[in-house]
């Protein structure tokens, strides 16, 4: 199982709700979202099942399914 598939399998309804609570949507005319949660280096990070994963990857998986590699 690849990284993106394993992240998708780990997301519960509670995780999705928690992730959504860290996202401020439509902050500009382009409809961009702002990450309000923690950081993983200079990027957003999301604590999931004992490790920090990149918030932008989780967002992609939630919206589109499997992320490109």
Residue, then its C-alpha position, 0 to 999 in steps of 0.5 A: x500500500x502506498x503512502x497516499x492510500x494509507x493516509x486515505x485509509x487512516x482518515x475517520x469522520x472525526x479526523x475529517x472534522x478535525x482537519x476541516x476545523x483548521x481550514x479557513x476557506x475562500x480567503x481571497x478572490x481565487x477561493x484559496x484556503x488558509x491552513x490554521x493548524x500546526x506546521x511541518x517545517x514551513x508547510x502545514x502539518x496535520x497530526x494523524x495516527x501518531x505522526x505528522x503528515x503534510x496538510x496539503x497532501x491530506x487536503x488533496x486526498x480528501x478532495x481528489x482521492x489518490x494524490x499524484x506521486 
